[in-house]
Amino acid sequence: MNNYELIRSIFELAFPLFLIMDPIGNGAVSLSLLRNYTPGRQRAIIVRECVFALMVVMLFQYLGEGLLGMLDIGQSTLRMAGGVILFVISMKMVFPPSEGETPESSATDPFIVPIAVPLIAGPSLLAAVMLYAHRPESSAILLPAIVVSWTATVVIMLLIPVLTRLLGRRGLRAAERLMGLILILMSFQMLEDGVRLFIQSL
């Protein structure tokens, strides 16, 4: 594999991870949770929580396969479960809750919960990471793909105030719904792969 193919493979793997992280939706929710803080403090907390989320994701990347082996969970089960979780998350992106249903802000510093986990490093992302780590063709490039998607997520979450002024709330909601539609297609592909693996194992 030459450098061009390697870079392309990394970005092809990073793209779905980036969509699952949902930086637009999670950035907006994070700002609503942190609205009692100064802009500088908001940025510092967002970066800190993104770092915690990255640590959790990397933990599941390296320990996930051992955990699956200990629980005797096969690839078909993992792919079908990941597809279902991804479908639920993508439906929430396409049909987001009303603003009244978003978590209320608090004077308490949101340490790890809920921004790092489960907003960024949620069940769908962790399931996807374990799934890709279990695949021989993607395990070698998973770490750089995670770093690329995480870096893009951090940048967009920090730019949410600017994007809100440029696109407006309707524009951001439309972008998030588009990401959700793409994830719906990916979730059905994961389900299809899981069913195919299950049939082959019979």
Protein Blocks (a to p, Z undefined) as FASTA:
>chain_A
ZZklmmmmmmmmmmmmmmmnommlmmmmmmmmmmmpcfklmmmmmmmmmmmmmmmmmmmm
mmmmmmmmmnopafklmmmmmmmmmmmmmmmmmmccdfklpccddfbdcehiaklpmklm
gmklmmmmmmmmmpmklmmmmmmmmmmmmmmmmmmmmmmmmmmmmnommlmmmmmmmmmm
mmmmmmmmmmmmmmmmmmmmZZ
